[in-house]
Amino acid sequence: MTGRFDGKVALVTAAAAGIGAATARAFAEGGARVMLSDVDVDGGEAMAEELRKGGATAAFVQADVTREEDVVRLVAKTVETFGDLHLAANVVGDSRGDANGPEMHLKSVEGWDATFSITIRSAFICLKHEIAHMIEHGGGAIANVSSLAGMLYVPESGPAYSSAKAGIIQLTKFAAVTYADRGIRVNCIAPGVTPTRAYYKRGPEAAAAQISRMVERQAIKRAIETSEQAAAIAWLCSDDAGMVTGHNMPVDGGWAAK
């Protein structure tokens, strides 16, 4: 049986853990050769080794994707290692400093800037260089990661993170329409309550309480697995979604539908 990504090369950022790691697995399971990237060298190398032990072709490059020179190097290394770039998942995004919580008058400009840098600056830089390669090499498919907080008022996420994630949705639409006639599709997902390391910054008890409280707002009242987010990314990047571009897909247990 052939995989739906046989012959494809995929690049995944934030691939050391969470949705990024799950996406790298999904691409690898579909037959893609996968380049993983993260600032976490130990985690990224371990994830690449896990994929190789499972029979996949995978490599890791450390990169801070808020730095354009790192992204240039990452894309170049992907092409040098595997010969091309067909698929990309831009997963990096986080709240930084005092970005969480809704009270804008208590937030710092430094926290706002740091959150925008790690979330939407990184997505712009990655898209810029992924698309530049794909234009010259027959097109491709890209998935970005927004958030339900980019669509709805989610006070726990705070104004900086929510605004940056809303920007991801618009950036996705802009890229999708601009490059559709050059064979490049660009979509994004908007995860609901998906426990990743970001939830655990304030400790396990606070994370458990927040997850429990937020899950009650969903129609399906359980936390969402990272593998379920990755499955949506994989579908959007597959030929099965060949006529889907500029789409923001909530994977949120029905929260946005309520």
C-alpha positions as CSV (number, residue, x, y, z in Angstrom):
1,M,0.0,0.0,0.0
2,T,1.3,3.4,-0.9
3,G,1.1,6.4,1.4
4,R,-0.6,9.6,0.4
5,F,2.6,11.6,0.9
6,D,4.9,9.1,-0.9
7,G,7.6,11.1,-2.8
8,K,6.9,14.3,-0.9
9,V,9.2,16.3,1.4
10,A,7.6,17.9,4.4
11,L,9.0,20.6,6.8
12,V,7.5,21.0,10.3
13,T,8.4,23.7,12.8
14,A,7.9,23.3,16.6
15,A,8.4,19.6,15.9
16,A,10.0,18.6,19.2
17,A,6.7,18.2,21.0
18,G,3.0,18.9,20.9
19,I,1.1,19.5,17.6
20,G,4.4,19.8,15.7
21,A,5.6,16.4,16.8
22,A,2.3,14.8,16.0
23,T,2.3,16.5,12.6
24,A,5.8,15.2,11.8
25,R,4.5,11.7,12.7
26,A,1.4,12.1,10.5
27,F,3.5,13.2,7.5
28,A,6.0,10.4,8.1
29,E,3.3,7.8,8.4
30,G,2.0,9.0,5.0
31,G,5.3,8.3,3.4
32,A,6.8,11.8,3.4
33,R,10.5,12.5,4.1
34,V,10.3,14.9,7.0
35,M,12.6,17.7,8.1
36,L,11.9,18.7,11.7
37,S,12.8,22.0,13.3
38,D,12.7,23.5,16.8
39,V,14.8,25.5,19.2
40,D,14.8,22.4,21.4
41,V,17.7,20.5,20.0
42,D,17.4,17.5,22.4
43,G,13.7,17.1,21.8
44,G,13.9,17.6,18.1
45,E,16.7,15.1,17.7
46,A,14.8,12.6,19.8
47,M,11.7,13.1,17.7
48,A,13.6,12.6,14.4
49,E,15.2,9.5,15.8
50,E,11.8,8.1,16.8
51,L,10.6,8.6,13.3
52,R,13.7,6.9,11.8
53,K,13.3,3.9,14.2
54,G,9.8,3.6,12.8
55,G,11.1,3.3,9.3
56,A,10.7,6.9,8.2
57,T,13.2,9.2,6.6
58,A,13.7,12.2,8.9
59,A,16.2,14.8,9.9
60,F,16.4,17.7,12.4
61,V,17.7,21.2,12.1
62,Q,17.8,23.6,15.0
63,A,16.2,27.0,14.0
64,D,14.7,30.0,15.7
65,V,12.0,30.8,13.1
66,T,11.6,34.4,14.3
67,R,15.1,34.9,12.7
68,E,15.0,35.2,8.9
69,E,18.5,33.9,8.5
70,D,17.6,30.7,10.5
71,V,14.6,30.1,8.2
72,V,16.7,30.6,5.0
73,R,19.1,28.1,6.4
74,L,16.3,25.7,7.4
75,V,14.7,25.7,3.9
76,A,18.0,25.4,2.2
77,K,19.0,22.5,4.4
78,T,15.7,20.7,3.7
79,V,16.2,21.0,0.0
80,E,19.9,20.0,0.3
81,T,19.0,16.9,2.4
82,F,15.9,15.7,0.6
83,G,16.0,17.4,-2.8
84,D,12.8,19.5,-2.6
85,L,10.1,20.9,-0.5
86,H,6.4,20.1,-1.1
87,L,4.6,20.4,2.2
88,A,5.1,22.6,5.2
89,A,3.4,22.9,8.6
90,N,4.1,26.2,10.4
91,V,3.3,25.3,14.0
92,V,5.4,27.8,16.1
93,G,3.3,30.1,18.3
94,D,3.0,31.0,21.9
95,S,2.2,33.6,24.5
96,R,5.2,35.3,26.1
97,G,5.8,37.3,29.2
98,D,2.5,38.7,30.7
99,A,0.5,38.0,27.6
100,N,-2.1,35.6,29.2
101,G,-5.3,36.9,30.8
102,P,-7.7,39.5,29.4
103,E,-6.7,42.8,31.1
104,M,-5.0,44.9,28.5
105,H,-4.2,47.7,31.0
106,L,-2.0,45.3,32.9
107,K,0.0,44.1,29.9
108,S,3.5,45.2,28.9
109,V,4.5,46.2,25.4
110,E,7.4,43.8,25.7
111,G,5.0,40.9,26.3
112,W,2.9,42.0,23.3
113,D,6.0,42.2,21.0
114,A,7.4,38.9,22.2
115,T,4.1,37.1,21.6
116,F,3.7,38.6,18.1
117,S,7.3,37.7,17.2
118,I,7.0,34.0,18.1
119,T,3.5,33.7,16.6
120,I,2.9,35.8,13.5
121,R,6.4,37.0,12.6
122,S,7.6,33.4,12.6
123,A,4.7,32.4,10.3
124,F,5.3,35.3,7.9
125,I,9.0,34.5,7.6
126,C,8.4,30.7,7.1
127,L,5.7,31.4,4.5
128,K,7.9,33.8,2.6
129,H,10.7,31.3,2.1
130,E,8.6,28.2,1.7
131,I,6.6,29.9,-1.0
132,A,9.7,31.3,-2.7
133,H,10.9,27.7,-3.2
134,M,7.5,26.3,-4.2
135,I,7.0,28.9,-6.8
136,E,10.1,27.8,-8.6
137,H,9.5,24.0,-8.1
138,G,5.9,23.2,-9.1
139,G,3.9,24.4,-6.1
140,G,3.0,22.7,-2.8
141,A,0.7,22.8,0.2
142,I,1.2,24.7,3.5
143,A,-0.7,24.6,6.8
144,N,-0.5,27.2,9.5
145,V,-1.7,26.9,13.1
146,S,-4.0,29.5,14.4
147,S,-6.2,29.1,17.4
148,L,-9.8,29.2,18.4
149,A,-8.7,32.3,20.4
150,G,-8.1,33.9,17.0
151,M,-11.8,33.5,16.2
152,L,-13.6,34.0,19.5
153,Y,-13.2,35.7,22.8
154,V,-11.1,33.3,24.9
155,P,-10.1,35.4,28.0
156,E,-7.5,32.9,29.1
157,S,-5.5,33.4,25.9
158,G,-5.1,37.2,26.3
159,P,-5.2,40.0,23.8
160,A,-1.7,39.5,22.4
161,Y,-2.0,35.8,21.6
162,S,-5.5,36.1,20.4
163,S,-4.7,39.0,18.1
164,A,-1.6,37.3,16.7
165,K,-3.6,34.1,16.0
166,A,-6.3,36.1,14.3
167,G,-3.5,37.5,12.2
168,I,-2.5,34.0,11.2
169,I,-6.0,33.4,9.7
170,Q,-5.7,36.6,7.6
171,L,-2.1,35.8,6.6
172,T,-3.3,32.4,5.4
173,K,-6.1,33.8,3.3
174,F,-3.8,36.4,1.8
175,A,-1.2,33.8,0.8
176,A,-3.8,31.4,-0.5
177,V,-5.4,33.8,-2.9
178,T,-2.1,35.4,-4.0
179,Y,-0.4,32.1,-4.9
180,A,-3.3,29.9,-6.0
181,D,-2.5,30.3,-9.6
182,R,1.1,29.1,-9.0
183,G,0.0,25.8,-7.6
184,I,0.4,26.6,-3.9
185,R,-2.4,25.9,-1.4
186,V,-2.4,27.5,2.1
187,N,-4.8,26.7,4.9
188,C,-4.8,26.8,8.7
189,I,-6.3,25.0,11.6
190,A,-7.8,26.6,14.7
191,P,-7.2,24.2,17.7
192,G,-9.5,24.2,20.6
193,V,-8.4,22.8,24.0
194,T,-5.4,20.7,23.1
195,P,-3.0,20.2,26.1
196,T,0.5,21.0,25.0
197,R,3.5,22.2,27.0
198,A,2.2,25.8,26.8
199,Y,-0.7,24.9,29.1
200,Y,1.7,23.7,31.8
201,K,3.8,26.8,32.3
202,R,2.1,27.6,35.6
203,G,2.3,24.0,36.8
204,P,0.2,20.8,36.5
205,E,-2.6,21.7,38.9
206,A,-3.2,25.1,37.3
207,A,-3.1,23.4,33.8
208,A,-5.6,20.7,34.8
209,A,-8.0,23.3,36.2
210,Q,-7.8,25.5,33.1
211,I,-8.3,22.5,30.7
212,S,-11.3,21.3,32.7
213,R,-12.9,24.7,32.7
214,M,-12.3,25.3,29.0
215,V,-13.5,21.9,27.9
216,E,-16.9,22.7,29.3
217,R,-17.3,25.3,26.6
218,Q,-16.9,22.7,23.9
219,A,-19.8,20.6,22.5
220,I,-17.7,17.5,22.8
221,K,-16.5,17.7,26.4
222,R,-13.0,16.3,26.3
223,A,-9.6,17.6,25.6
224,I,-8.4,17.2,22.0
225,E,-5.4,15.1,21.2
226,T,-2.4,16.5,19.3
227,S,-2.8,13.6,16.9
228,E,-6.3,14.9,16.0
229,Q,-4.9,18.3,15.2
230,A,-2.2,16.7,13.1
231,A,-4.7,14.7,11.2
232,A,-6.4,17.9,10.2
233,I,-3.1,19.4,9.0
234,A,-2.3,16.2,7.1
235,W,-5.6,16.2,5.3
236,L,-5.3,19.9,4.4
237,C,-1.9,19.2,2.9
238,S,-3.0,16.1,1.0
239,D,-4.4,15.7,-2.5
240,D,-7.8,14.9,-0.9
241,A,-8.0,18.6,-0.1
242,G,-6.9,19.7,-3.6
243,M,-9.7,22.3,-3.9
244,V,-9.3,23.6,-0.4
245,T,-7.3,26.8,0.1
246,G,-7.6,29.9,2.3
247,H,-9.6,27.8,4.8
248,N,-9.4,28.1,8.5
249,M,-10.5,24.8,10.0
250,P,-11.6,24.8,13.7
251,V,-10.6,21.5,15.4
252,D,-12.3,22.5,18.6
253,G,-14.9,19.9,19.7
254,G,-17.7,22.1,18.5
255,W,-16.8,25.2,20.6
256,A,-17.1,27.7,17.7
257,A,-20.5,26.2,16.7
258,K,-22.1,27.0,20.0
